[in-house]
Structure formats: C-alpha cells, structure tokens
Amino acid sequence: MQYDHRSAGAHAARPPSRRVRRPRRAWRRRSQRAQVSAVATILGLLLVVVFIANYISTTLPSQMGQNDLQHGVLVQNQVAQFGALLQAYSSADAVGAQVSAPLTLGSAGAPPFSAPDSSTILPLVNQSSLQVAFSVTGPSTPSRTISVSTLSSPCSTTYCGGSGFQVALHNTYAPSAVVAYEQGAVLYVQPTSIPVFISPPTLSFSQNAFTMFVPQFFNSSVTPEQGTGTAELSLRLLSVQQFSFPSNGFSLQSGSSVTVTVVSPYVAGWYSYFQTIPSLAPYLACPSSACTQLYSTNGPVGTLTITLPASQVQSFSLVVGAFSFKVA
C-alpha cells in the first residue's frame, strides 16, 4: 500500500479569472486628432478669407477714398502756393528770381492690397488764354491801344505757351478730378459739375479801382508726366511789366473800355465766379452754352468777356510777369 508522504495543507485557491483587455489601437486616436486638426485649419482659413474679403469690400474702399480726397486737397494747396509765389515775385519786380515748388503726384496706398493712385501733369488746351486790352492817351501823344495776352507764339502741336497747366488725378476709389492752374487762378474740376475756384484770379474792381495780375509762360514745354512720386515745378522770372494809370500825365482814353477776355474749357467756373461779384457782374458777357453747362472731358471751349467803361475806372493797375517754365 502506497502512502502519500506530502503533508496535508490548505487547498490552493485560484484567483478568479480576469478578462484581459486589449489596448486601444493608437492609429485610431491619431486619425481622430488629424480630423480635428484639418477642420480647425479649414475654419481658420475661412476666418482669414472672410476677414480679408470684408476688409477689401468695406474698409479698403473707405480708407483709399479718404487717401484720394486728401491727395486732392494736397495738390490744390501746392498749386495755390505755387501761384502765390508767381504773383509775389512779379509784384516785387524780382527779375531773374528762380521759383520752384513740389507737386505730389501719388496718393497714399494701402499695401499689399492697393497701390497709390497716380496723377499726370498736362498742358492746358491750346485755346485756353487770357487777354487784357485798353487804350491810353497822354500829353502830346496820340492814343494807342495796349493788349496783353497769355498766348505765346509760335505754337507747337502740343502746347501753345499760355499761363498754366493741369494735374489730372487718376483716382480709383474717389471720382477722378483735375486741378488746373489757369491764367493765375486755381480750379478744381470734376466731370458733370461746374468748375470751382480754389484760388480765384487776381482781378478786382472795387470803388472804381481796377487791379489785375497776369502770368505769362514763355520758352515753356509742358511734357506730360505721370507717376506717383514728386514732381518739381520750376520757373524763372524773365521780365515784369507794370501799367498804372493815371500816371505821368497818361490815363485811359475817354470813351474807351478795359476789356478782359478769357477763353477756357473751364469757362463755366469763371462765369459762375464773376457773377457773384456785384461790381463786375453788370459788365460780364458769356453767350456760349459752355458758360452754363456742366464740364465734360474734351468738351467745348467758351469765351467770357468783361468790358469796363473807362469812365468807370478811376484807377488802373496791371502787373504782367513773364516766366520760363518747366516740369522736372
């Protein structure tokens, strides 16, 4: 008989079986993360696109429109200051003096979405002119008629002397416009509107005293210049003529008239301005339809005439300054 010599002991307890959990697959987590990242990227790009589209459609036009308007005001001021220099040097009889002034051609831009708007310096049309005619008489001297004109000769195919130039503002976000220096006046011109004076001409008739300044440009050639930089307007005072009556026994001839004739594509602005001056309005004539119609590019040129009877003019003063002119 065989015996089991192993000692009796407690029965071995087997722990309850546990279900083995399999680890989640890492590739599923990575896939979900990639999906979330792609959606976030798309949403971010959409936000950027919406922001840019909103800026381009609303903010940019307003900002650039203001830039165009501010540039227009700047050019008006620069041309007006330039005209004031011409009159100051002529009145001082500073023959030989050099006159220069900057002219800003470009507006402020908004990079990278919008570049500056440009401008072009152009000559006045060949028909644009101003003429002053009067008759004088003196002791032992027969009466004679004196005529002063801003037109110089001979005329070229593109320019006919004169006394002015124009700056075309090529605005994108504001209406296009022209700032013109014409016969000593500065005008602001927009299509389908009446030109307005930023700086009126030096022509006054008050208390029977007539005063006028006439600039003349000689040896001049205004070559069109376009860009967004800064141009330089340069002049040299060649000569000054001063007429003053009565003086040294000379006076305006009795029965004659002082006649001022303006020929201009902006004649409606001249006519509108002189109509507001009570001392000049009764002597004003402008029969052309161009004198009252709205301005249009390449539109008609009108003629305005002021005829003052010599009997009404007790004091006569006219300063004529002749300049050489160029744009650099």
Secondary structure as UniProt FT lines:
FT   HELIX           26..54
FT   HELIX           55..59
FT   HELIX           60..91
FT   TURN            92..93
FT   TURN            95..96
FT   STRAND          98..104
FT   TURN            111..113
FT   STRAND          119..123
FT   TURN            126..127
FT   STRAND          129..138
FT   TURN            139..140
FT   STRAND          141..149
FT   STRAND          164..169
FT   STRAND          177..182
FT   TURN            183..184
FT   STRAND          185..189
FT   TURN            191..192
FT   STRAND          196..199
FT   STRAND          203..206
FT   TURN            207..208
FT   STRAND          209..218
FT   STRAND          225..227
FT   STRAND          230..245
FT   TURN            248..249
FT   STRAND          250..252
FT   TURN            254..255
FT   STRAND          257..264
FT   TURN            265..266
FT   HELIX           267..275
FT   TURN            278..280
FT   HELIX           281..283
FT   STRAND          284..285
FT   HELIX           289..291
FT   TURN            297..298
FT   STRAND          302..309
FT   HELIX           310..312
FT   STRAND          315..327
//
